[in-house]
């Protein structure tokens, strides 16, 4: 770390992480304030859990280099081994955020595209999604703590072997990172992209049907008011779902690009990519709040 790059990498996550904490905390407050109406809905329960985890992981990311042991000579480092391990634990636990994002997309896809009722979803699908979203990040975080794998890595503490001197050691570090984080993130990306395509195609179908009934000269009548209302609701929910997917892609695209570069050894991670990651990675909670606060969202 040096110069301007040093300053940006240290302070960017402090700013965006603080915004994310504020955004996720606001979502938690709004959901709990009206919990009798909100928490009967699976998407609100998933969003609540995602926001709770995001507050913890955003706080860990917002600390930036502060928890790194001060003897490391990294700017802003004032911590010790214990604070470094704690930061790594909560960053690893924060993988539950993209898992919950994939779970939220799964709900929207099943509700919008496949007409699954909230009742069926909460009985058959939701318990599995909560277990999947929480268990793997928590289990891997505990394993990493017990194995002593959380050390200072660049501008924060995460899975790192700082004394690596050969390719075999570096490969071991990369494999552990992929097992603990990379594989799960790839699964999340597949689920989210599939959900996005399904929702967008269904939305376009609704748009075509609406135009057909509006401009048809064949004498066919528009569906009754109840069906029309359901279509309008699904169109609005589709917009909301696509926005949550957009927030995920904004947050994690630079992470995916970085891991592809490292995994395929097709070049080096540029300063621009490091800066983008430090800005966007802690930003999920703030983006979620902007989406949740859209006009007319209360009727969804």
N, C-alpha and C positions, 0 to 999 in steps of 0.2 A: 504494500500500500504506500502511495506517495502522493503528495501534492493535492491537486483538485480531486483526483479520483478517490484519494483517502477521505477527504471531507465529505464528498457526495455519498460514498458507500456507508459512512458512519451515520450521517444525519438524515438521509432519505428515509430509511426504515423507521427512524424515530418520529418523523412527521407523519408518514402514511400509516404507521402502526398505531399512532395516537388517534388518527381519524377513524381507523378501523375499530378500535376499542370503543370510541364514542358511538359509531354507527351500530355496532352489535349490541352495545348496552341499551341503546334507544329501542332497538327491536325487542329485546328482552322485556323492557319496561312496558312497551305498548301491548305486547302479547299477554303479559301477566295482568296488566291493568284490566283487560277485557277477556280474561281467561275463560269465562263461562261460554262466551260465543266463539272465541278464537281457537281454543285448545281442543275443541271437539273435532277440528279438521286436521287430517293427517299432515297436510302441507305445512300448517302452522306449528305442529309439534316438531316436525323435522327441522323447520327454520329456527325454532327455539333452541334445539340441541346444537345445531350448527353455530348459532350465535354465541352460546355458552362456551363452546370449545374455542371459537374464534377470539373471544376476549382473552383467554389464557395464552393462546399461541401468538396473538398480535402483541401482547405485553412482552412476551419473550423476544420477539423480533424487534420490538421498539427499543429494547435495552441495547441493541446493536453490539458494540464491542465491550461494553461495560463489564459483563460477567467474565470475560476472558482473564485468566491469571495475569496480574500486573507485570510479572517477570518476563512475559512474552515479548515485551517491547513494542506491542501494537498500540497505536494511538487510541486513547480513551479506555484502555483496559485497566480496570481497578479491582478485578475480582480475584478468585482463587479457584482451586479445583472443584470445590463444592458448588460455587455459583455457576461455573461452566457446565457442570453436569446437570444442574437444575434447568439452565437454559436449553440445553440439548434435549432434555426430557420433554419439555413443553413444546418445543418446535416439532419433535417427533409426534407427540400427541396431536398436534395441530393437523396432521394428515387426515384426521377425522373430518376436517372441514371439506376437502374435495370429495371424500366418501359420502358425506351428507349431501353435498351438491349433486352427486350422481343419484343419490336416493330421491332427492327432490325432483330431479328430471324424470326418474322412473315413475314417480307418482303422476306427474303431469302427463307423461306419455300414456300411461294406462288409463287415466281418466279421460283424456281428450281423444286419443286415437282408438282405444279399445273399449270405451264406455264402462270401465270398471267402477263400481260404486265405492263410495268412501267406506262403507261397512265392510265390504269384501276385502278392500285393500288393508284396512286396519287389522283384520283378523288373519289374513293369509300372507301378506307381504311385509307390512310395517315392522313387526317384531324382528324378522330376519334382517331388515335393513338397519335397524338400530344396533343389533348385535354385531353385524359386519362393520358398521361405521366406527364403533367404539372399541371392539375387542382387538382387532389387529394393530391399530396404532398404539393402544395402551400396552399390549403384550410385547410388541417390538421395542417400545420405549423402556419397559422394565428390563428386557434382555440386554439392551445396550448399556443400561446403567450397571447391571450386574457384571458385564464383561469389560467395563471401563472403556467403551468405545466412543463416548462423548468427549471430544477434545476441541480445541480452537481450530476452526477451519475458515480461513480467509477473514471475513468480518463478523463471524459469530461462532458459537459452539454447536457442533453437530457431530455426525459420525466421521471421524477423522483419525488417521494414524500419523501424527506429526513427525515421527522419527523414521518414516519410510525412506529407505535408501536404495531400493531396487524395484524392478518392474513387478516381481512377484508380490511384494507387499502392496504396491499400488493397485494391482489387479484384485487382491483380496479386499482392499478398501472399497473398490468400485462394486464388486460383487455383493458385499454386505449392504451397501447403499441401495443397490437395485432390489435386493430381497426385502429390505425394510421399507423402502419408499417407491422405487421405480416401477415395480410390477403393479402395485396398487394404483399408482397414478395412470399407468397405461390402461388398466381395466376401467378406471373412472372415465378416461378420455373416450374409450370405445362406447361406453354406456351413454355418455353425454352427446356424442356425435350422432349415434343411432337415434336417440330421443329427439335431437334437433331436426334431423331429416324427417322423422315420422310426424312431428308436430307441424313442421313447415308444409309438408305435402298435404296434411289434413286441412290446414288453414287455407291453402290454395283451393282445395276441393270445396270448402264452405264458401269461399269467395265466388267460385264459378257457379255454384248452386244459387247463391243470392242474386247474381247478375242474371242468371237464366230466368228466375221467377219474376225479376223486375222488368225484364225487357222481352219476355216471351210473347210471341204472337200466336201460339198454338192453342190458346184457350186454357192452359193449365193454370190452376190457382195456386197462390202462395200457400205454404203450409199454415196450419192453425197457429194461434198466438203462442201457445205453449212451446211448440217446436221452434218457432222463430226466436223466442226468448232463450231457449237452450242453445241455439246456434250462436246468438249474440254473446252469450256468456262464455261459450267455448272459444270464440274468437278473441275475446278479451283475455281469458286465461292463457291462451296460446301466446299472445303478446308478452304476458308476464313471464311465462316459462322461457321464451327465447331471450328475454332480458337477463334472467338468472344465468342462462347458459353463456351469454355474452360476458357477464361479470366473471364467470369462471375462466373463460378464454383470455380475458384481459389479465387476470391474475397469474395464470400459469403458463401462458404461451412461451415466455422467455425461459422458464424452467425446462419445459420440454425441449426447446431448441438447444439449450445448454447440454442437456443429458444426451441428446442425439450426437452432438459434436464430440462429447467425451467418449461415448460408447463406440462410435464408428471411427474415432480418431481421424476425422476429416478436416481438422484445423484446430485452432486455439480459440478459446472463448475470449471475445473482444471486450474491451473496457465498456463499450456501449451496451453490450449484452449484460454485463455485470451491473451496470447502473440501472438498466431497465428492470432487472430482477429485484434489486434492492428497493425500487420504487413500487413495483406492482405486487410483489409477493405478500406484503402485509396489508393490502388494500381491500381484500374481499369483504370485510364487514361493512366498510363505508359504502361500497357499491351496492351491497345487499340492501342497506338502509335507503338509498336513493330509489331503488326499485320498489321496495315495500311501501314507500311514501308516495308513490304515484297517485294522481287524482283518481277517485272512484274505486280505489283498491278495496275499500271496506265492504263493497258489495260482492266481492268475489268469494 
